[in-house]
């Protein structure tokens, strides 16, 4: 889910089972500024003369070529399953995926963590054709992969191999998809791994800030912020995994295959595998409510750090919003990169942060939040927060200039050269557009919409979506080193947040619960 400027990961926040998943997102999302930190440090180390010299401004920039990505072939089977085929004979590889609707947001809160366990045990257990361990050996000998994944709105099985092994690997992937054989031993191992993650979830201050910030925006009981606990993980059974798998395969599957193959032969193979399935069951519409944070200052004390992770939070919108293009440009101007107002003011001019950025997030199918992040040393926490809040409020008081508008639009449009420069990237994006119900020409119309954004559009978007008086501030840092104190932000009493991890309860007789100790 990462793009240039203000972007977020697409298709939820998929957790890879055992390998990195495909990249690619719908454009215009918010990315956390930590990804810019290493570049910022490198620039800071440059001699002053080198930083002041701007020879690149004299380089002529030709206009962009017309944007016409090569679209994959789309096939809709009679049962409603959709297939995308993208021939690419440049290299002798074949890769594919099956995207399955339904993820952790559909899981009962009492079973939080089920998708993590499912996507892990699914692959490690294997199928009725081959165990997970045997599959590991088979694939390793061929430099091939078959993997599973899960996130908040989907699960998936993915595979890749050399062309000569593609038939065998495809068969293994289909066996895993249609005939998994969940192993109690592998589920137990997945539970141990999940328990380790629970124990260590408060180790990293950045992870804490992200997790607790989301709770402030969506609510602690939201399906987008539920977190696994020892009790919920312990309650998951093999029957739960089997029931989830059987139910999820009734949805609208999306099959995407790219690489060195003959399209007619591949279509016949895919039809043979998927056409026997019954008609898809449409997913019921979701009616998620994003309440937004209550304004004020929230604090999590982490005594073992010498820095503060600051989250400035509010309400965002969703990708279907007709203002999406204007918001994307707004985000780029506010906190999208080195040239943004947040970066230029808080970091470059004032030297109060080593990474800063953010904007209005726009998830594809539900309302998101406004999120800006500031990473600073403990003693500059209050000053850095005030500076960032001033910049955010300034989006409604300091007019956007033509130069800012032009730079933001150029950055967004130029990113297309890198985001969709291969057939595989275009296929991955097309798969996501299908999954979320966006039109096939979304990328082209999005680009055209960005080109048409005006100063008036950005000004209107700022007034509509940035409300400085409704923002919350979350700080994760070392209380003893934050001088002056957070009370100096003058945003009311500081509200502490408890992140203690609930201890596992001794519940003899409950599936997955610990045995009674003597």
C-alpha positions in Angstrom: 0.0 0.0 0.0 3.4 3.0 -1.1 3.1 6.0 -3.4 5.0 9.2 -3.9 3.4 12.0 -1.8 0.5 11.3 0.4 -0.6 7.8 -0.1 -1.8 4.8 1.9 -1.8 1.1 1.3 -4.6 -0.2 -0.8 -6.8 -3.3 -0.3 -7.0 -2.7 3.3 -3.7 -3.4 5.2 -3.0 -6.9 4.0 -0.8 -9.0 6.3 1.4 -11.2 4.2 1.4 -14.8 5.2 5.0 -15.6 4.3 6.1 -13.2 1.6 5.7 -9.6 0.5 2.5 -9.0 -1.4 2.0 -7.0 -4.6 2.3 -3.3 -4.4 -0.1 -0.9 -6.0 -2.9 1.3 -4.6 -5.6 3.6 -5.7 -3.9 7.0 -6.1 -4.0 9.8 -3.7 -3.7 8.1 -0.3 -1.9 9.3 2.8 1.5 7.8 3.7 3.2 8.1 7.0 6.1 10.5 6.8 8.6 8.1 8.4 9.3 6.8 4.9 10.8 10.2 4.2 13.1 10.3 7.3 16.1 8.5 5.8 16.0 10.8 2.8 15.7 13.9 5.0 18.7 12.8 7.0 20.7 12.4 3.9 19.8 15.9 2.7 20.6 17.4 6.0 24.2 15.9 5.8 24.8 17.7 2.5 27.0 20.8 2.4 25.0 24.1 2.7 26.1 25.3 -0.7 24.9 22.1 -2.3 21.5 22.5 -0.7 21.2 26.2 -1.8 22.2 25.5 -5.4 19.2 24.5 -7.5 20.6 23.6 -11.0 17.7 21.2 -11.5 15.3 24.2 -11.9 17.1 25.0 -15.2 16.4 21.6 -16.7 13.7 21.7 -19.3 10.8 19.4 -18.5 8.9 18.0 -21.5 5.1 17.4 -21.2 4.0 14.0 -20.1 3.0 11.4 -22.6 -0.7 10.4 -22.9 -1.6 7.9 -20.2 -2.8 4.7 -21.8 -1.8 1.7 -19.7 -2.2 -1.7 -21.4 -5.3 -3.2 -19.8 -5.5 -6.9 -19.1 -8.2 -9.0 -20.7 -11.3 -9.1 -18.5 -13.5 -12.3 -18.5 -16.6 -12.6 -16.4 -17.7 -16.2 -15.9 -21.3 -17.2 -15.9 -21.2 -17.6 -12.1 -20.0 -14.0 -11.6 -16.4 -14.7 -10.9 -14.1 -12.3 -12.7 -10.8 -13.2 -14.4 -8.0 -10.9 -15.6 -5.3 -12.2 -17.9 -2.3 -10.1 -18.8 0.1 -11.6 -21.2 3.7 -10.5 -20.8 6.4 -12.4 -22.7 9.4 -10.3 -21.6 10.5 -12.9 -19.0 9.7 -16.6 -18.6 7.6 -16.2 -15.4 3.9 -16.6 -14.5 2.3 -15.2 -11.4 -1.3 -15.2 -10.3 -3.7 -14.5 -7.4 -7.2 -15.1 -6.3 -8.7 -12.2 -4.3 -11.4 -13.3 -1.9 -13.8 -10.8 -0.4 -14.2 -10.8 3.4 -11.6 -10.1 6.1 -11.1 -9.3 9.7 -13.8 -6.6 9.7 -16.4 -9.3 9.2 -15.1 -11.5 12.1 -16.9 -11.5 15.4 -15.1 -9.4 18.0 -14.9 -12.5 20.3 -12.7 -14.1 17.5 -10.4 -11.2 16.8 -7.2 -12.5 15.3 -9.0 -15.3 13.4 -7.9 -13.9 10.0 -4.2 -13.8 11.1 -4.5 -17.4 12.2 -6.4 -18.5 9.1 -4.0 -17.0 6.6 -1.0 -18.6 8.4 -2.5 -22.0 9.1 -4.1 -22.2 5.6 -0.7 -22.2 3.9 1.4 -24.1 6.5 -1.2 -26.9 6.7 -1.4 -27.4 3.0 -4.1 -29.3 1.1 -5.5 -32.8 0.6 -3.0 -33.0 -2.3 0.2 -32.0 -0.4 1.1 -31.0 3.1 2.4 -27.5 3.8 5.9 -28.9 4.7 6.0 -31.0 1.5 4.8 -28.0 -0.5 7.7 -25.9 0.9 10.2 -28.5 -0.3 8.6 -28.8 -3.7 8.4 -25.1 -4.3 11.9 -24.4 -3.0 13.4 -26.8 -5.4 11.8 -24.8 -8.2 12.2 -21.2 -6.9 8.5 -20.9 -6.9 5.9 -19.7 -4.3 2.4 -20.4 -3.2 1.3 -18.1 -0.4 -1.8 -16.9 1.4 -2.7 -13.5 2.9 -5.4 -11.8 4.8 -6.4 -8.2 5.9 -9.4 -6.3 7.0 -11.5 -6.7 3.8 -10.1 -9.7 1.9 -8.0 -12.8 1.9 -6.0 -14.2 -1.0 -3.9 -17.0 -2.4 -1.0 -16.1 -4.6 1.6 -18.0 -6.7 4.5 -17.5 -9.0 7.0 -19.7 -10.8 9.0 -20.1 -13.9 7.0 -20.8 -17.1 8.1 -24.4 -17.2 6.7 -25.1 -13.7 3.6 -23.0 -14.0 1.1 -25.8 -14.6 2.2 -27.7 -11.5 2.3 -24.6 -9.3 -1.1 -23.5 -10.5 -2.5 -27.0 -9.6 -0.9 -26.7 -6.1 -2.5 -23.2 -5.7 -5.9 -24.5 -6.7 -5.7 -27.5 -4.4 -4.9 -25.1 -1.5 -7.8 -22.8 -2.5 -10.4 -25.5 -3.0 -9.3 -28.3 -0.7 -7.3 -27.0 2.3 -6.6 -29.4 5.1 -6.2 -27.3 8.3 -3.9 -28.9 10.8 -4.3 -28.6 14.5 -0.5 -28.6 14.9 -0.1 -25.7 12.5 -3.0 -23.8 14.1 -1.3 -24.2 17.5 2.0 -22.9 16.0 0.1 -19.9 14.5 -1.4 -19.2 17.9 2.0 -19.2 19.5 3.2 -16.7 16.9 0.2 -14.5 17.3 0.7 -14.6 21.1 4.2 -13.4 20.7 2.9 -10.5 18.6 0.5 -9.6 21.3 3.2 -9.7 24.0 5.5 -7.4 21.8 2.9 -5.0 20.4 3.9 -2.2 22.7 7.6 -2.4 21.9 7.6 0.1 19.1 6.3 3.6 19.7 5.4 4.1 16.1 3.2 1.1 16.1 1.5 2.2 19.3 0.8 5.7 17.8 -0.7 4.2 14.6 -2.8 1.7 16.5 -4.2 4.0 19.1 -4.6 6.9 16.7 -6.9 4.7 14.6 -8.9 3.9 17.7 -9.4 7.6 18.4 -10.7 8.1 14.8 -12.8 4.9 14.4 -13.6 4.0 18.0 -12.1 1.3 20.1 -14.8 -1.2 19.2 -14.7 -0.6 15.4 -14.1 -3.5 13.1 -11.2 -1.5 11.8 -9.4 -1.3 15.1 -10.1 -4.6 16.9 -6.9 -6.2 18.1 -6.3 -9.8 19.0 -6.0 -10.7 22.6 -4.9 -13.9 24.3 -8.6 -14.9 25.0 -9.8 -14.2 21.4 -6.9 -16.0 19.8 -7.2 -19.0 22.2 -10.9 -19.4 21.3 -10.3 -20.0 17.5 -10.7 -23.6 16.5 -10.1 -25.7 13.4 -13.9 -25.6 12.8 -13.8 -21.8 12.8 -11.1 -21.8 10.1 -13.0 -24.3 8.0 -16.3 -22.4 8.3 -14.6 -19.2 7.4 -13.0 -20.7 4.3 -16.2 -22.4 3.1 -18.2 -19.2 3.5 -15.6 -16.9 1.9 -15.5 -18.9 -1.3 -19.1 -18.1 -2.0 -18.2 -14.4 -2.7 -17.1 -12.7 -5.9 -13.6 -14.1 -6.5 -11.3 -12.1 -8.6 -8.6 -14.1 -10.5 -5.6 -12.3 -11.9 -2.8 -13.9 -13.8 0.1 -12.3 -15.6 3.2 -13.5 -17.4 4.5 -15.7 -20.2 1.6 -17.8 -21.3 -0.9 -18.2 -24.1 -4.1 -16.4 -23.2 -6.4 -18.9 -24.9 -4.9 -21.9 -23.1 -4.8 -20.0 -19.8 -8.4 -19.0 -20.1 -9.4 -22.6 -20.7 -7.5 -23.7 -17.6 -9.1 -21.0 -15.4 -12.5 -21.8 -16.7 -12.1 -25.4 -15.9 -11.1 -24.5 -12.3 -13.7 -21.8 -11.5 -16.7 -22.3 -13.7 -18.0 -25.3 -11.7 -18.4 -23.1 -8.6 -22.0 -21.9 -7.8 -23.1 -18.4 -8.6 -21.5 -15.8 -6.3 -23.3 -14.5 -3.3 -23.2 -10.7 -3.4 -21.7 -9.1 -0.3 -24.2 -7.1 1.8 -23.6 -3.4 1.8 -21.6 -2.1 4.7 -22.8 0.9 6.9 -19.7 1.6 8.9 -19.8 4.8 10.9 -16.6 6.7 11.6 -17.2 9.0 14.6 -13.9 10.8 14.5 -11.9 11.7 17.6 -13.0 13.9 20.4 -10.8 17.0 20.4 -8.2 17.2 23.0 -4.7 15.9 24.0 -4.1 12.2 24.5 -0.9 10.7 26.0 0.8 7.3 26.2 3.8 7.3 28.4 6.7 5.2 27.1 9.7 5.8 29.5 12.2 3.9 27.4 12.3 6.4 24.5 13.9 9.8 24.0 11.5 11.0 21.2 7.8 11.6 20.7 5.5 10.2 18.0 2.8 12.8 17.5 -0.5 12.1 15.7 -2.8 14.9 14.8 -6.2 13.4 14.1 -9.6 14.3 12.6 -12.2 13.0 10.2 -11.4 12.2 6.6 -13.6 11.0 3.7 -13.8 8.1 1.2 -12.5 7.5 -2.3 -16.0 7.8 -3.9 -16.1 11.5 -2.8 -16.4 13.7 -5.9 -13.8 16.0 -4.3 -11.2 13.2 -4.3 -8.9 14.9 -6.9 -8.9 18.2 -5.1 -8.2 16.5 -1.8 -5.3 14.6 -3.3 -3.7 17.9 -4.4 -4.5 19.4 -1.0 -2.7 16.6 0.7 0.3 17.0 -1.5 0.5 20.7 -0.6 -0.1 20.2 3.1 2.0 17.2 3.9 3.0 15.2 0.8 6.7 15.4 0.7 9.8 17.6 0.9 8.1 20.6 -0.7 5.0 20.4 1.5 4.0 23.1 3.9 4.4 20.8 6.9 7.9 19.6 5.9 9.2 23.0 4.8 7.9 24.7 8.0 8.2 22.2 10.8 11.4 20.5 9.6 13.3 22.7 7.2 12.6 26.2 8.6 12.1 25.5 12.3 14.2 22.2 12.7 11.6 20.7 15.0 11.1 17.3 13.4 13.1 14.8 11.4 9.9 13.6 9.7 6.5 15.2 9.3 3.6 14.9 6.9 0.0 13.8 6.5 -3.4 14.7 5.1 -7.0 13.6 4.5 -7.2 9.8 4.0 -9.6 8.3 1.6 -10.2 4.6 1.9 -11.9 2.9 -1.0 -15.1 1.8 0.7 -15.5 3.5 4.0 -14.8 6.9 5.7 -11.2 7.5 6.8 -9.5 10.0 9.0 -7.4 13.1 8.9 -3.9 12.1 10.0 -0.7 14.1 10.3 2.4 12.7 12.0 5.3 14.5 13.6 8.4 12.7 14.8 10.6 14.8 17.1 12.8 14.6 20.1 11.2 14.7 23.5 12.1 18.3 24.5 10.6 19.8 21.3 7.3 17.9 21.5 5.1 20.9 22.4 6.9 23.3 20.0 6.7 20.8 17.1 3.0 20.1 17.8 2.1 23.8 17.9 4.0 24.4 14.7 2.2 21.5 12.9 -1.2 22.7 14.2 -0.5 26.2 12.9 0.4 24.9 9.5 -2.7 22.8 9.3 -4.9 25.7 10.4 -3.0 27.8 7.9 -4.5 25.8 5.0 -7.7 27.9 5.6 -6.0 31.2 6.2 -2.9 31.3 4.0 -4.0 31.1 0.3 -2.4 28.3 -1.8 -0.1 29.8 -4.5 0.1 28.9 -8.2 3.6 27.5 -7.5 2.3 25.2 -4.8 -0.5 24.0 -7.0 1.7 23.4 -10.0 4.3 21.5 -8.0 1.7 19.3 -6.3 0.0 18.4 -9.5 3.3 17.7 -11.3 4.3 15.4 -8.4 1.1 13.4 -8.5 1.0 13.1 -12.3 4.7 12.3 -12.7 4.2 9.4 -10.2 2.2 7.6 -12.8 5.4 6.9 -14.7 6.6 4.7 -11.8 3.3 3.4 -10.4 2.0 1.9 -13.6 5.1 1.3 -15.6 4.8 -2.5 -15.9 2.0 -4.8 -17.0 2.0 -6.5 -13.7 1.4 -3.2 -11.8 -1.5 -2.3 -14.1 -3.0 -5.7 -13.5 -2.7 -5.4 -9.8 -4.4 -2.0 -9.9 -7.2 -3.3 -12.2 -7.8 -6.1 -9.8 -8.3 -3.6 -7.0 -10.6 -1.4 -9.0 -12.8 -4.4 -9.7 -12.7 -5.5 -6.1 -14.0 -2.1 -4.9 -16.4 -1.5 -7.7 -14.6 1.3 -9.5 -15.0 1.8 -13.2 -12.3 0.3 -15.5 -11.1 3.7 -16.7 -10.7 5.1 -13.2 -7.0 5.8 -13.5 -7.5 7.7 -16.7 -10.4 9.8 -15.4 -8.5 10.3 -12.1 -5.5 11.7 -14.0 -7.7 14.0 -16.0 -9.4 15.2 -12.8 -6.0 16.0 -11.2 -5.1 18.1 -14.3 -8.3 20.1 -13.9 -7.9 21.0 -10.2 -7.7 24.7 -9.6 -6.7 27.0 -6.8 -10.4 27.5 -6.0 -10.9 23.7 -5.8 -8.1 23.3 -3.3 -9.3 26.2 -1.2 -12.8 24.8 -1.1 -11.5 21.4 -0.2 -9.4 22.8 2.7 -12.4 24.6 4.1 -14.6 21.5 3.8 -12.2 18.8 5.1 -9.7 20.6 7.4 -11.2 21.7 10.7 -8.4 22.8 13.1 -10.9 23.2 16.0 -12.0 19.6 15.8 -8.5 17.9 15.9 -7.2 15.6 18.5 -3.5 15.2 19.4 -2.0 11.9 20.4 1.5 11.8 21.8 3.5 8.7 22.5 6.7 9.6 24.4 8.7 9.9 27.6 6.7 12.0 30.0 9.8 12.8 32.1 11.6 14.3 29.1 8.7 16.3 27.6 9.5 19.9 28.7 7.4 22.0 28.6 4.5 19.7 29.5 1.7 18.8 27.1 -0.7 21.0 29.1 1.0 24.0 27.4 -0.8 23.0 24.2 -3.9 24.6 25.9 -6.2 22.0 24.5 -7.7 20.9 27.8 -6.7 18.3 30.3 -4.3 15.7 29.0 -6.1 12.3 28.8 -3.9 9.3 29.4 -4.5 6.1 27.4 -4.0 2.7 29.0 -2.3 0.2 26.6 -1.8 -2.5 29.1 -2.1 -6.0 27.6 -4.9 -8.1 29.2 -3.4 -11.1 30.8 -4.6 -14.5 29.6 -7.3 -15.9 31.9 -7.1 -19.4 33.2 -10.2 -21.0 31.8 -10.1 -24.8 32.0 -12.4 -26.5 29.5 -12.5 -23.6 27.0 -11.1 -24.3 23.6 -7.7 -22.8 23.3 -7.6 -21.7 26.9 -4.7 -22.5 29.2 -4.9 -25.5 31.5 -5.6 -24.9 35.2 -2.4 -24.5 37.1 -1.8 -26.3 40.3 
